[in-house]
Amino acid sequence: MTTTDPGAARRPTLTRREKQVLLTWLRCDSKGTTGSRLYISPATVSTHIERIRRKYAAAGRPARTKCDLFVRVVQDGIVQLDEW
């Protein structure tokens, strides 16, 4: 018998780079700072964040704010609060 996680079906699949951009942005004050740290433009940071938001919305878990995205990464186990 296998046990399935009911929330797993609603977790969007984020690429390693999307996770990297998201976590860096959550730790930074701005997309400009995030871009500088990752050697990408602020526009590229915005593109990644918008793509991530669309994936969460498609999964029925909209994340319209930075705070919402932080909650999602904790809920999805991408980061643990004690690591933050």
N, CA, C and O of each residue as an XYZ file, in Angstrom:
336
protein
N       0.841     -1.181      0.000
C       0.000      0.000      0.000
C       0.883      1.240      0.000
O       1.813      1.353      0.798
N       0.586      2.156     -0.893
C       1.358      3.382     -0.950
C       0.527      4.528     -0.403
O      -0.689      4.591     -0.581
N       1.215      5.413      0.256
C       0.564      6.595      0.787
C       0.976      7.773     -0.076
O       2.163      8.004     -0.307
N      -0.009      8.509     -0.547
C       0.304      9.674     -1.362
C       0.047     10.929     -0.567
O      -0.853     10.980      0.272
N       0.824     11.914     -0.830
C       0.687     13.224     -0.194
C      -0.329     14.018     -1.008
O      -0.051     14.352     -2.159
N      -1.514     14.336     -0.440
C      -2.528     15.044     -1.218
C      -2.074     16.418     -1.680
O      -2.548     16.909     -2.705
N      -1.168     17.047     -0.947
C      -0.680     18.360     -1.348
C       0.329     18.300     -2.470
O       0.570     19.304     -3.139
N       0.927     17.135     -2.690
C       1.968     17.016     -3.712
C       1.434     17.321     -5.098
O       2.147     17.900     -5.918
N       0.209     16.948     -5.374
C      -0.374     17.208     -6.690
C      -0.546     18.700     -6.922
O      -0.617     19.152     -8.065
N      -0.613     19.459     -5.843
C      -0.823     20.893     -5.960
C       0.478     21.677     -5.848
O       0.459     22.907     -5.861
N       1.593     20.990     -5.738
C       2.890     21.668     -5.684
C       3.423     21.829     -7.096
O       3.608     20.845     -7.812
N       3.669     23.063     -7.494
C       4.239     23.234     -8.829
C       5.677     22.726     -8.855
O       6.367     22.718     -7.835
N       6.103     22.312    -10.009
C       7.481     21.876    -10.168
C       8.324     23.080    -10.549
O       8.202     23.616    -11.650
N       9.171     23.493     -9.635
C      10.060     24.614     -9.895
C      11.431     24.078    -10.286
O      11.920     23.102     -9.717
N      12.033     24.728    -11.257
C      13.379     24.331    -11.658
C      14.370     24.739    -10.570
O      14.061     25.546     -9.693
N      15.561     24.163    -10.651
C      16.601     24.516     -9.680
C      16.887     26.019     -9.752
O      17.057     26.669     -8.721
N      16.939     26.568    -10.964
C      17.217     27.999    -11.122
C      16.078     28.844    -10.572
O      16.324     29.872     -9.941
N      14.840     28.430    -10.799
C      13.701     29.166    -10.233
C      13.786     29.190     -8.716
O      13.551     30.228     -8.096
N      14.120     28.064     -8.118
C      14.264     28.020     -6.658
C      15.388     28.937     -6.200
O      15.249     29.650     -5.207
N      16.497     28.918     -6.923
C      17.632     29.756     -6.563
C      17.260     31.234     -6.626
O      17.558     31.995     -5.706
N      16.611     31.633     -7.707
C      16.198     33.031     -7.861
C      15.184     33.394     -6.785
O      15.297     34.446     -6.155
N      14.210     32.545     -6.573
C      13.170     32.821     -5.583
C      13.754     32.976     -4.186
O      13.450     33.950     -3.497
N      14.578     32.044     -3.762
C      15.145     32.107     -2.416
C      16.063     33.304     -2.241
O      16.076     33.929     -1.180
N      16.826     33.623     -3.265
C      17.695     34.804     -3.186
C      16.857     36.065     -3.104
O      17.143     36.951     -2.299
N      15.828     36.152     -3.925
C      14.945     37.330     -3.906
C      14.237     37.475     -2.563
O      14.081     38.589     -2.063
N      13.815     36.376     -1.985
C      13.149     36.444     -0.685
C      14.086     36.972      0.400
O      13.639     37.575      1.376
N      15.380     36.742      0.225
C      16.363     37.199      1.210
C      16.857     38.617      0.948
O      17.467     39.230      1.824
N      16.603     39.140     -0.237
C      17.110     40.459     -0.628
C      16.030     41.526     -0.521
O      14.839     41.235     -0.413
N      16.497     42.782     -0.556
C      15.573     43.910     -0.504
C      14.939     44.220     -1.855
O      13.865     44.816     -1.925
N      15.617     43.807     -2.930
C      15.106     44.201     -4.245
C      15.502     43.185     -5.311
O      16.355     42.322     -5.102
N      14.857     43.322     -6.444
C      15.208     42.485     -7.594
C      16.566     42.888     -8.152
O      17.278     42.058     -8.719
N      16.926     44.154     -7.994
C      18.236     44.618     -8.435
C      19.355     43.942     -7.650
O      20.344     43.489     -8.226
N      19.193     43.879     -6.337
C      20.180     43.215     -5.484
C      20.235     41.722     -5.809
O      21.312     41.130     -5.879
N      19.075     41.132     -6.005
C      19.010     39.711     -6.366
C      19.762     39.464     -7.663
O      20.560     38.532     -7.761
N      19.504     40.300     -8.656
C      20.179     40.162     -9.939
C      21.685     40.287     -9.809
O      22.435     39.531    -10.426
N      22.124     41.240     -9.008
C      23.567     41.424     -8.805
C      24.198     40.183     -8.188
O      25.285     39.768     -8.592
N      23.529     39.601     -7.224
C      24.068     38.416     -6.554
C      24.118     37.200     -7.473
O      24.997     36.349     -7.338
N      23.174     37.123     -8.405
C      23.092     35.958     -9.287
C      23.636     36.235    -10.694
O      23.594     35.363    -11.562
N      24.150     37.460    -10.915
C      24.717     37.843    -12.208
C      23.686     37.772    -13.331
O      23.970     37.315    -14.438
N      22.474     38.243    -13.008
C      21.408     38.352    -14.006
C      20.763     39.726    -13.844
O      20.968     40.398    -12.833
N      19.999     40.135    -14.826
C      19.367     41.451    -14.759
C      18.133     41.406    -13.860
O      17.545     40.344    -13.654
N      17.745     42.565    -13.325
C      16.497     42.622    -12.559
C      15.290     42.158    -13.390
O      14.351     41.573    -12.849
N      15.319     42.420    -14.691
C      14.221     41.969    -15.560
C      14.156     40.448    -15.603
O      13.066     39.878    -15.645
N      15.302     39.788    -15.593
C      15.327     38.327    -15.578
C      14.803     37.804    -14.248
O      14.100     36.794    -14.210
N      15.140     38.484    -13.160
C      14.585     38.112    -11.854
C      13.064     38.207    -11.921
O      12.361     37.291    -11.496
N      12.564     39.310    -12.452
C      11.108     39.498    -12.578
C      10.465     38.398    -13.404
O       9.386     37.911    -13.064
N      11.123     38.004    -14.488
C      10.603     36.939    -15.344
C      10.485     35.631    -14.563
O       9.472     34.937    -14.653
N      11.514     35.302    -13.805
C      11.478     34.081    -12.991
C      10.349     34.142    -11.955
O       9.603     33.179    -11.783
N      10.234     35.270    -11.276
C       9.210     35.413    -10.228
C       7.809     35.309    -10.834
O       6.935     34.652    -10.268
N       7.596     35.948    -11.967
C       6.287     35.863    -12.618
C       5.978     34.435    -13.053
O       4.840     33.983    -12.924
N       6.968     33.726    -13.563
C       6.782     32.331    -13.972
C       6.419     31.474    -12.753
O       5.537     30.619    -12.828
N       7.096     31.708    -11.652
C       6.819     30.969    -10.419
C       5.392     31.259     -9.943
O       4.662     30.351     -9.546
N       5.011     32.526     -9.989
C       3.644     32.896     -9.570
C       2.596     32.230    -10.457
O       1.561     31.778     -9.967
N       2.862     32.169    -11.766
C       1.917     31.501    -12.678
C       1.815     30.015    -12.354
O       0.726     29.443    -12.404
N       2.925     29.394    -12.025
C       2.904     27.969    -11.673
C       2.087     27.742    -10.410
O       1.301     26.796    -10.346
N       2.260     28.590     -9.413
C       1.463     28.447     -8.188
C      -0.020     28.704     -8.466
O      -0.876     27.986     -7.949
N      -0.326     29.703     -9.262
C      -1.724     29.984     -9.601
C      -2.344     28.800    -10.329
O      -3.482     28.425    -10.047
N      -1.605     28.208    -11.264
C      -2.108     27.051    -12.014
C      -2.343     25.854    -11.098
O      -3.185     25.001    -11.381
N      -1.598     25.799    -10.004
C      -1.768     24.709     -9.040
C      -2.889     25.013     -8.043
O      -3.145     24.230     -7.128
N      -3.549     26.154     -8.227
C      -4.645     26.522     -7.333
C      -4.177     27.118     -6.013
O      -4.923     27.155     -5.034
N      -2.934     27.584     -5.999
C      -2.360     28.162     -4.781
C      -1.713     29.503     -5.117
O      -0.488     29.621     -5.093
N      -2.517     30.504     -5.427
C      -1.946     31.779     -5.847
C      -0.996     32.359     -4.799
O      -1.196     32.202     -3.595
N       0.032     33.028     -5.291
C       1.023     33.681     -4.428
C       1.278     35.061     -5.023
O       2.215     35.256     -5.797
N       0.437     36.003     -4.650
C       0.471     37.323     -5.273
C       1.511     38.255     -4.667
O       1.923     39.225     -5.304
N       1.933     37.971     -3.451
C       2.888     38.847     -2.776
C       4.160     38.080     -2.426
O       4.210     36.852     -2.490
N       5.172     38.833     -2.059
C       6.430     38.228     -1.636
C       6.202     37.368     -0.398
O       6.772     36.284     -0.275
N       5.379     37.847      0.503
C       5.045     37.083      1.710
C       4.344     35.776      1.346
O       4.644     34.730      1.922
N       3.416     35.830      0.397
C       2.731     34.612     -0.053
C       3.731     33.590     -0.590
O       3.621     32.397     -0.309
N       4.704     34.064     -1.363
C       5.710     33.148     -1.909
C       6.563     32.541     -0.800
O       6.920     31.365     -0.863
N       6.888     33.333      0.208
C       7.649     32.793      1.336
C       6.857     31.673      2.014
O       7.404     30.618      2.333
N       5.576     31.914      2.227
C       4.723     30.887      2.836
C       4.714     29.619      1.983
O       4.790     28.514      2.520
N       4.622     29.769      0.663
C       4.593     28.602     -0.227
C       5.886     27.782     -0.137
O       5.836     26.553     -0.093
N       7.043     28.457     -0.110
C       8.300     27.692     -0.066
C       8.446     26.950      1.251
O       9.044     25.875      1.298
N       7.904     27.516      2.317
C       7.925     26.807      3.605
C       6.944     25.642      3.558
O       7.285     24.527      3.954
N       5.729     25.892      3.076
C       4.715     24.828      2.975
C       5.205     23.666      2.115
O       4.933     22.504      2.416
N       5.924     23.985      1.050
C       6.364     22.956      0.108
C       7.691     22.316      0.487
O       8.197     21.451     -0.229
N       8.252     22.741      1.610
C       9.491     22.132      2.078
C      10.731     22.541      1.292
O      11.767     21.881      1.381
N      10.635     23.614      0.531
C      11.796     24.102     -0.213
C      12.815     24.686      0.756
O      14.023     24.602      0.534
N      12.319     25.267      1.813
C      13.183     25.803      2.876
C      12.492     25.534      4.218
O      11.266     25.533      4.318
N      13.301     25.312      5.220
C      12.784     25.121      6.576
C      12.938     26.438      7.336
O      13.907     27.164      7.114
N      12.016     26.750      8.210
C      12.108     28.008      8.950
C      13.396     28.105      9.739
O      13.964     29.192      9.842
N      13.876     27.006     10.300
C      15.107     27.072     11.084
C      16.348     27.285     10.220
O      17.417     27.584     10.751
N      16.228     27.136      8.893
C      17.313     27.431      7.975
C      17.337     28.898      7.611
O      18.361     29.420      7.169
N      16.235     29.549      7.792
C      16.074     30.918      7.343
C      16.840     31.814      8.255
O      16.847     33.030      8.063
